[in-house]
Amino acid sequence: MSDILSAKLETERRVIRIVSSYLSVDSQDVEFGLRLVEDLYVDSIGLVEIVMVLNESFGIELPEPGVRKWRTVGDVCWLVESVVDKVSC
């Protein structure tokens, strides 16, 4: 497996672990297509807390415009990956 793919998978796993831990659900139950509000019942305060934990865990600053576009767990993974990629370059 390439280093890029390996890093991407590790980032996705970390994001899912963080989201599942915050929501107190098993990480195996958190899938990319799950909707944050409708399926996982994340409210606005929960969203802010998840952003704070992700920022701290990855040593990044997620941009507010990108966070506002989050609808699914996959959206969260994509934004974190894109910000991590920019920081590591």
DRENTORKOL-3810 file (N, C-alpha, C; in nm, 4 decimals):
REM DRENTORKOL-3810
@n.u->0.0854; n.v->-0.1179; n.w->0.0000; ca.u->0.0000; ca.v->0.0000; ca.w->0.0000; c.u->0.0898; c.v->0.1239; c.w->0.0000
@n.u->0.0540; n.v->0.2230; n.w->-0.0768; ca.u->0.1350; ca.v->0.3437; ca.w->-0.0855; c.u->0.1258; c.v->0.4228; c.w->0.0446
@n.u->0.2267; n.v->0.5065; n.w->0.0672; ca.u->0.2285; ca.v->0.5897; ca.w->0.1877; c.u->0.1120; c.v->0.6874; c.w->0.1909
@n.u->0.0751; n.v->0.7400; n.w->0.0745; ca.u->-0.0358; ca.v->0.8356; ca.w->0.0669; c.u->-0.1664; c.v->0.7678; c.w->0.1045
@n.u->-0.1910; n.v->0.6509; n.w->0.0480; ca.u->-0.3141; ca.v->0.5775; ca.w->0.0787; c.u->-0.3161; c.v->0.5351; c.w->0.2248
@n.u->-0.2040; n.v->0.4914; n.w->0.2751; ca.u->-0.1938; ca.v->0.4509; ca.w->0.4147; c.u->-0.2230; c.v->0.5684; c.w->0.5078
@n.u->-0.1680; n.v->0.6851; n.w->0.4772; ca.u->-0.1916; ca.v->0.8046; ca.w->0.5584; c.u->-0.3387; c.v->0.8453; c.w->0.5523
@n.u->-0.3989; n.v->0.8353; n.w->0.4339; ca.u->-0.5404; ca.v->0.8701; ca.w->0.4179; c.u->-0.6282; c.v->0.7769; c.w->0.5009
@n.u->-0.6011; n.v->0.6477; n.w->0.4963; ca.u->-0.6799; ca.v->0.5518; ca.w->0.5738; c.u->-0.6630; c.v->0.5749; c.w->0.7235
@n.u->-0.5427; n.v->0.6060; n.w->0.7661; ca.u->-0.5198; ca.v->0.6329; ca.w->0.9087; c.u->-0.5942; c.v->0.7586; c.w->0.9529
@n.u->-0.5947; n.v->0.8612; n.w->0.8687; ca.u->-0.6696; ca.v->0.9840; ca.w->0.9005; c.u->-0.8176; c.v->0.9528; c.w->0.9118
@n.u->-0.8711; n.v->0.8758; n.w->0.8185; ca.u->-1.0128; ca.v->0.8403; ca.w->0.8224; c.u->-1.0462; c.v->0.7617; c.w->0.9489
@n.u->-0.9593; n.v->0.6678; n.w->0.9843; ca.u->-0.9816; ca.v->0.5894; ca.w->1.1074; c.u->-0.9817; c.v->0.6780; c.w->1.2304
@n.u->-0.8879; n.v->0.7722; n.w->1.2357; ca.u->-0.8816; ca.v->0.8635; ca.w->1.3508; c.u->-1.0062; c.v->0.9509; c.w->1.3592
@n.u->-1.0501; n.v->1.0019; n.w->1.2459; ca.u->-1.1714; ca.v->1.0850; ca.w->1.2437; c.u->-1.2909; c.v->1.0035; c.w->1.2937
@n.u->-1.3058; n.v->0.8838; n.w->1.2436; ca.u->-1.4186; ca.v->0.7999; ca.w->1.2843; c.u->-1.4099; c.v->0.7660; c.w->1.4326
@n.u->-1.2893; n.v->0.7372; n.w->1.4827; ca.u->-1.2739; ca.v->0.7105; ca.w->1.6263; c.u->-1.3143; c.v->0.8314; c.w->1.7095
@n.u->-1.2741; n.v->0.9498; n.w->1.6662; ca.u->-1.3065; ca.v->1.0722; ca.w->1.7394; c.u->-1.4569; c.v->1.0968; c.w->1.7385
@n.u->-1.5190; n.v->1.0861; n.w->1.6213; ca.u->-1.6636; ca.v->1.1078; ca.w->1.6111; c.u->-1.7391; c.v->1.0040; c.w->1.6929
@n.u->-1.7006; n.v->0.8782; n.w->1.6812; ca.u->-1.7713; ca.v->0.7733; ca.w->1.7548; c.u->-1.7513; c.v->0.7884; c.w->1.9048
@n.u->-1.6331; n.v->0.8284; n.w->1.9464; ca.u->-1.6072; ca.v->0.8496; ca.w->2.0881; c.u->-1.6922; c.v->0.9641; c.w->2.1415
@n.u->-1.6983; n.v->1.0726; n.w->2.0670; ca.u->-1.7801; ca.v->1.1863; ca.w->2.1088; c.u->-1.9269; c.v->1.1465; c.w->2.1211
@n.u->-1.9747; n.v->1.0682; n.w->2.0283; ca.u->-2.1157; ca.v->1.0286; ca.w->2.0258; c.u->-2.1448; c.v->0.9052; c.w->2.1112
@n.u->-2.0411; n.v->0.8467; n.w->2.1691; ca.u->-2.0540; ca.v->0.7258; ca.w->2.2519; c.u->-2.1196; c.v->0.6108; c.w->2.1749
@n.u->-2.0729; n.v->0.5917; n.w->2.0511; ca.u->-2.1175; ca.v->0.4774; ca.w->1.9704; c.u->-1.9947; c.v->0.4005; c.w->1.9247
@n.u->-2.0133; n.v->0.2756; n.w->1.8904; ca.u->-1.9042; ca.v->0.1921; ca.w->1.8435; c.u->-1.8542; c.v->0.2449; c.w->1.7089
@n.u->-1.7234; n.v->0.2535; n.w->1.6935; ca.u->-1.6673; ca.v->0.3071; ca.w->1.5686; c.u->-1.7065; c.v->0.2228; c.w->1.4473
@n.u->-1.7374; n.v->0.0951; n.w->1.4684; ca.u->-1.7800; ca.v->0.0100; ca.w->1.3571; c.u->-1.9187; c.v->0.0490; c.w->1.3070
@n.u->-1.9938; n.v->0.1229; n.w->1.3882; ca.u->-2.1274; ca.v->0.1666; ca.w->1.3480; c.u->-2.1265; c.v->0.3007; c.w->1.2755
@n.u->-2.0107; n.v->0.3661; n.w->1.2705; ca.u->-1.9998; ca.v->0.4970; ca.w->1.2055; c.u->-1.9481; c.v->0.4762; c.w->1.0640
@n.u->-2.0306; n.v->0.5107; n.w->0.9668; ca.u->-1.9979; ca.v->0.4922; ca.w->0.8251; c.u->-1.9932; c.v->0.6269; c.w->0.7540
@n.u->-1.9210; n.v->0.6317; n.w->0.6425; ca.u->-1.9043; ca.v->0.7562; ca.w->0.5671; c.u->-2.0356; c.v->0.8210; c.w->0.5263
@n.u->-2.1330; n.v->0.7411; n.w->0.4908; ca.u->-2.2585; ca.v->0.7947; ca.w->0.4400; c.u->-2.3562; c.v->0.8418; c.w->0.5467
@n.u->-2.3254; n.v->0.8154; n.w->0.6735; ca.u->-2.4182; ca.v->0.8586; ca.w->0.7785; c.u->-2.4219; c.v->1.0101; c.w->0.7877
@n.u->-2.5430; n.v->1.0629; n.w->0.7986; ca.u->-2.5618; ca.v->1.2075; ca.w->0.8098; c.u->-2.5460; c.v->1.2491; c.w->0.9553
@n.u->-2.4725; n.v->1.3566; n.w->0.9750; ca.u->-2.4416; ca.v->1.4007; ca.w->1.1108; c.u->-2.5668; c.v->1.4358; c.w->1.1906
@n.u->-2.6555; n.v->1.5131; n.w->1.1334; ca.u->-2.7735; ca.v->1.5587; ca.w->1.2058; c.u->-2.8830; c.v->1.4528; c.w->1.2055
@n.u->-2.9201; n.v->1.4058; n.w->1.0895; ca.u->-3.0351; ca.v->1.3170; ca.w->1.0769; c.u->-3.0108; c.v->1.1764; c.w->1.1314
@n.u->-2.8904; n.v->1.1230; n.w->1.1127; ca.u->-2.8618; ca.v->0.9856; ca.w->1.1534; c.u->-2.7911; c.v->0.9768; c.w->1.2888
@n.u->-2.6999; n.v->1.0711; n.w->1.3136; ca.u->-2.6195; ca.v->1.0659; ca.w->1.4359; c.u->-2.6638; c.v->1.1676; c.w->1.5412
@n.u->-2.7603; n.v->1.2502; n.w->1.5067; ca.u->-2.8213; ca.v->1.3465; ca.w->1.6001; c.u->-2.7201; c.v->1.4449; c.w->1.6605
@n.u->-2.6275; n.v->1.4922; n.w->1.5781; ca.u->-2.5312; ca.v->1.5927; ca.w->1.6222; c.u->-2.5981; c.v->1.7290; c.w->1.6132
@n.u->-2.5983; n.v->1.8030; n.w->1.7242; ca.u->-2.6536; ca.v->1.9383; ca.w->1.7225; c.u->-2.5405; c.v->2.0387; c.w->1.7032
@n.u->-2.5730; n.v->2.1663; n.w->1.7038; ca.u->-2.4724; ca.v->2.2694; ca.w->1.6751; c.u->-2.3613; c.v->2.2719; c.w->1.7798
@n.u->-2.3950; n.v->2.2504; n.w->1.9047; ca.u->-2.2925; ca.v->2.2476; ca.w->2.0088; c.u->-2.2028; c.v->2.1254; c.w->1.9895
@n.u->-2.2642; n.v->2.0135; n.w->1.9581; ca.u->-2.1868; ca.v->1.8926; ca.w->1.9315; c.u->-2.0920; c.v->1.9112; c.w->1.8152
@n.u->-2.1371; n.v->1.9793; n.w->1.7133; ca.u->-2.0533; ca.v->2.0054; ca.w->1.5972; c.u->-1.9310; c.v->2.0880; c.w->1.6363
@n.u->-1.9525; n.v->2.1916; n.w->1.7161; ca.u->-1.8417; ca.v->2.2761; ca.w->1.7616; c.u->-1.7428; c.v->2.1925; c.w->1.8432
@n.u->-1.7940; n.v->2.1074; n.w->1.9301; ca.u->-1.7066; ca.v->2.0246; ca.w->2.0130; c.u->-1.6272; c.v->1.9250; c.w->1.9288
@n.u->-1.6904; n.v->1.8675; n.w->1.8284; ca.u->-1.6193; ca.v->1.7744; ca.w->1.7391; c.u->-1.5087; c.v->1.8488; c.w->1.6649
@n.u->-1.5371; n.v->1.9682; n.w->1.6171; ca.u->-1.4355; ca.v->2.0485; ca.w->1.5476; c.u->-1.3177; c.v->2.0757; c.w->1.6413
@n.u->-1.3472; n.v->2.1119; n.w->1.7651; ca.u->-1.2398; ca.v->2.1414; ca.w->1.8612; c.u->-1.1524; c.v->2.0185; c.w->1.8875
@n.u->-1.2152; n.v->1.9025; n.w->1.9026; ca.u->-1.1395; ca.v->1.7798; ca.w->1.9272; c.u->-1.0559; c.v->1.7426; c.w->1.8048
@n.u->-1.1139; n.v->1.7557; n.w->1.6862; ca.u->-1.0387; ca.v->1.7266; ca.w->1.5638; c.u->-0.9202; c.v->1.8217; c.w->1.5483
@n.u->-0.9425; n.v->1.9507; n.w->1.5714; ca.u->-0.8341; ca.v->2.0484; ca.w->1.5619; c.u->-0.7201; c.v->2.0121; c.w->1.6558
@n.u->-0.7546; n.v->1.9796; n.w->1.7788; ca.u->-0.6528; ca.v->1.9464; ca.w->1.8778; c.u->-0.5824; c.v->1.8150; c.w->1.8440
@n.u->-0.6583; n.v->1.7158; n.w->1.8063; ca.u->-0.6026; ca.v->1.5840; ca.w->1.7781; c.u->-0.5063; c.v->1.5854; c.w->1.6593
@n.u->-0.5430; n.v->1.6601; n.w->1.5558; ca.u->-0.4609; ca.v->1.6623; ca.w->1.4344; c.u->-0.3650; c.v->1.7811; c.w->1.4292
@n.u->-0.3756; n.v->1.8734; n.w->1.5243; ca.u->-0.2890; ca.v->1.9919; ca.w->1.5219; c.u->-0.3177; c.v->2.0814; c.w->1.4030
@n.u->-0.4466; n.v->2.0969; n.w->1.3722; ca.u->-0.4888; ca.v->2.1758; ca.w->1.2561; c.u->-0.5937; c.v->2.2775; c.w->1.2980
@n.u->-0.6350; n.v->2.3601; n.w->1.2039; ca.u->-0.7449; ca.v->2.4539; ca.w->1.2232; c.u->-0.8414; c.v->2.4345; c.w->1.1061
@n.u->-0.9535; n.v->2.3689; n.w->1.1333; ca.u->-1.0514; ca.v->2.3455; ca.w->1.0273; c.u->-1.1195; c.v->2.4768; c.w->0.9903
@n.u->-1.1274; n.v->2.5078; n.w->0.8608; ca.u->-1.1881; ca.v->2.6339; ca.w->0.8183; c.u->-1.3401; c.v->2.6307; c.w->0.8348
@n.u->-1.3941; n.v->2.7384; n.w->0.8890; ca.u->-1.5385; ca.v->2.7471; ca.w->0.9139; c.u->-1.6223; c.v->2.7237; c.w->0.7887
@n.u->-1.5851; n.v->2.7820; n.w->0.6721; ca.u->-1.6667; ca.v->2.7566; ca.w->0.5520; c.u->-1.6741; c.v->2.6075; c.w->0.5165
@n.u->-1.5654; n.v->2.5356; n.w->0.5379; ca.u->-1.5654; ca.v->2.3923; ca.w->0.5101; c.u->-1.6510; c.v->2.3157; c.w->0.6089
@n.u->-1.6445; n.v->2.3547; n.w->0.7355; ca.u->-1.7244; ca.v->2.2885; ca.w->0.8388; c.u->-1.8736; c.v->2.3100; c.w->0.8130
@n.u->-1.9097; n.v->2.4280; n.w->0.7662; ca.u->-2.0512; ca.v->2.4570; ca.w->0.7380; c.u->-2.1086; c.v->2.3655; c.w->0.6295
@n.u->-2.0220; n.v->2.3089; n.w->0.5474; ca.u->-2.0668; ca.v->2.2210; ca.w->0.4386; c.u->-2.0820; c.v->2.0757; c.w->0.4828
@n.u->-2.0415; n.v->2.0443; n.w->0.6056; ca.u->-2.0511; ca.v->1.9072; ca.w->0.6530; c.u->-2.1944; c.v->1.8604; c.w->0.6554
@n.u->-2.2183; n.v->1.7453; n.w->0.5977; ca.u->-2.3486; ca.v->1.6795; ca.w->0.6049; c.u->-2.3312; c.v->1.5349; c.w->0.6518
@n.u->-2.2197; n.v->1.4725; n.w->0.6104; ca.u->-2.1979; ca.v->1.3312; ca.w->0.6410; c.u->-2.0625; c.v->1.3113; c.w->0.7094
@n.u->-2.0428; n.v->1.1923; n.w->0.7615; ca.u->-1.9133; ca.v->1.1565; ca.w->0.8195; c.u->-1.8052; c.v->1.1646; c.w->0.7111
@n.u->-1.8392; n.v->1.1263; n.w->0.5904; ca.u->-1.7445; ca.v->1.1364; ca.w->0.4792; c.u->-1.6998; c.v->1.2789; c.w->0.4540
@n.u->-1.7911; n.v->1.3751; n.w->0.4685; ca.u->-1.7552; ca.v->1.5172; ca.w->0.4533; c.u->-1.6517; c.v->1.5581; c.w->0.5578
@n.u->-1.6702; n.v->1.5098; n.w->0.6801; ca.u->-1.5760; ca.v->1.5408; ca.w->0.7884; c.u->-1.4389; c.v->1.4850; c.w->0.7534
@n.u->-1.4344; n.v->1.3589; n.w->0.7113; ca.u->-1.3080; ca.v->1.2957; ca.w->0.6738; c.u->-1.2403; c.v->1.3721; c.w->0.5602
@n.u->-1.3175; n.v->1.4082; n.w->0.4598; ca.u->-1.2605; ca.v->1.4782; ca.w->0.3437; c.u->-1.1964; c.v->1.6103; c.w->0.3853
@n.u->-1.2660; n.v->1.6889; n.w->0.4680; ca.u->-1.2116; ca.v->1.8189; ca.w->0.5081; c.u->-1.0867; c.v->1.8013; c.w->0.5940
@n.u->-1.0913; n.v->1.7097; n.w->0.6887; ca.u->-0.9729; ca.v->1.6873; ca.w->0.7741; c.u->-0.8556; c.v->1.6432; c.w->0.6867
@n.u->-0.8779; n.v->1.5502; n.w->0.5955; ca.u->-0.7711; ca.v->1.5044; ca.w->0.5068; c.u->-0.7131; c.v->1.6191; c.w->0.4247
@n.u->-0.7999; n.v->1.7041; n.w->0.3720; ca.u->-0.7500; ca.v->1.8133; ca.w->0.2876; c.u->-0.6666; c.v->1.9135; c.w->0.3689
@n.u->-0.7072; n.v->1.9404; n.w->0.4923; ca.u->-0.6330; ca.v->2.0336; ca.w->0.5761; c.u->-0.5016; c.v->1.9699; c.w->0.6224
@n.u->-0.5061; n.v->1.8432; n.w->0.6589; ca.u->-0.3833; ca.v->1.7722; ca.w->0.6995; c.u->-0.2846; c.v->1.7684; c.w->0.5837
@n.u->-0.3336; n.v->1.7430; n.w->0.4616; ca.u->-0.2460; ca.v->1.7408; ca.w->0.3439; c.u->-0.1765; c.v->1.8752; c.w->0.3228
@n.u->-0.2506; n.v->1.9848; n.w->0.3406; ca.u->-0.1924; ca.v->2.1179; ca.w->0.3222; c.u->-0.0864; c.v->2.1463; c.w->0.4274
@n.u->-0.1133; n.v->2.1035; n.w->0.5514; ca.u->-0.0192; ca.v->2.1285; ca.w->0.6614; c.u->0.1090; c.v->2.0482; c.w->0.6425
@n.u->0.0964; n.v->1.9256; n.w->0.5915; ca.u->0.2127; ca.v->1.8382; ca.w->0.5787; c.u->0.2989; c.v->1.8699; c.w->0.4564
@n.u->0.2488; n.v->1.9505; n.w->0.3654; ca.u->0.3267; ca.v->1.9851; ca.w->0.2454; c.u->0.4325; c.v->2.0903; c.w->0.2734
END
